[in-house]
Amino acid sequence: MPEPKKTPLAARHEELGGRMVDFAGWYMPVQFTGIINEHNAVRTKAGLFDLGHMGQVDVRGKDALAFLQYVTTNDVSALNPGQAQYAMLLLPTGCPIDDIIVYRRPDGDGFFVVVNASNAERDIAWMQQKAAERTDLDVNVENVSPVTGMFAIQGPLAEAILQRITEADLSQVEYFSAIETTVDQVPCMVARTGYTGEDGFEVYCPIAQVQTLWDKLLEVGRADGLQPIGLGARDTLRLEAKMALYGNELSEEITPLEVGLSWAVKLDKGDFIGRDALVKQKSEGITRRLVGFKMVERGGVPRSHYDVQVDGKTVGFVTSGTSSPTLGENIGLALIDKSYAGVGKPLQIMIRGKAVAAEQIRTPFYKRAE
Amino acid sequence: MTEIPAGLYFTKSHEWAKIDGDVATLGVSDFAQNELGDITYLELPEPGTTITQGEPLGVIESVKAASDIYTALSGEVLETNQDVVDSPELVNSSPYDKAWLVKVRLSDTSEVNNLMDSEKYATFAAEQSGH
């Protein structure tokens, strides 16, 4: 195994008591004070996330829009400068190689794509290969991960805390929009996006400034309860909010139409990689559905890849599961045969060889009060 | 620093045993609860079950993952701590006291020779946390 890569904040995490693990080839904190404590801090106050492991790509050139229309699932032409959208990069099979966020730069000059750490190298190689194949398109795909710093501040107090050191009026930034401004005098792109189900921001800055901004935010937010958050709580937060995780809800064996992501797939926007396969799947009928459930019997916590049964017959598998800190219940998402899907209907989760009763419930499991 | 009370015996998989004649109380160490994180579920054997040193005693689940708990000493389970089954977070807050797991009638008291005493375990745990 090669030595895991370090973000500029690795030493800070160690100082702050972070338990460090190798995640997708990166040396990252899985927790600081504890997953439940960190989870609750984000739900009630605010949390700071190191996202230095994620990948960033600049897509520029006269035909940048046409190129992104071709390699992503969403309708990029709908983006005004400063707007962002969730999308996927698909294989010709219609299954994703990753889920991504596409930003149209606030100054209108090109696009900025954020990809998952675990898939970054492959995504970028894929996009560059497609750009090279499409000789008809004038586009340049540049990996800017090495120079881009990224962190998130999430939670009901995120805006108030970030505002203290941000020049622009953050209340004017809409959900899934970004602005160019300065944070503690450092030029940044600040987006109202996140992966927690809470209000909050993701901040992109020059990589050399990440540590200073991190320290400054913890300083100005400490009195409000701002604390660093590890990957463990990041996962429980996103799962309660029913946000997909690549490798769990998304993979090369699952299409977006099966997991409730058809809203991010615009089949009518024109040709894109994977479109034909999805059109075919849609016309033949979608046979699996992603459902949420909670355990209604003692027997353990549902985990990814556990089998799901109904009356002794295997009908699917768990994609993600956990003990939900907010609900105080063991919950999960499962990809199952559509004919067994329905809120209130029973499932049995196979935990250590035993069928343990679960009931399908509405998702998202958690939705913040407006 | 990890808490290690004197007078206990420990496994390399971070379970503890407190021996009182031919009865032992078994649990998981402070080091273990700290490594596991927030504990949310425990599966323990019923009274009357025969358990064997080194074999799984039960299952402990944290928010993040499920792990086996191993049996420190063989014997017959006399009592299972229902409080810790109902409130697994006791493992985090009180691993040596409120979160004892089972009491066992020992079948072979010489098995204690396979365990570390508190002093040896302190050295072992320090090495483990230095990784």
Interface residues (C-beta under 8 A of the other chain):
Chain A: V30 Q31 G34 I35 I36 N37 G232 T236 R298 G300 V301 R303 T322 S323 P325 N330 R352
Chain B: G37 D38 T40 Y41 E43 V59 E61 S62 V63 K64 A65 A66 N92
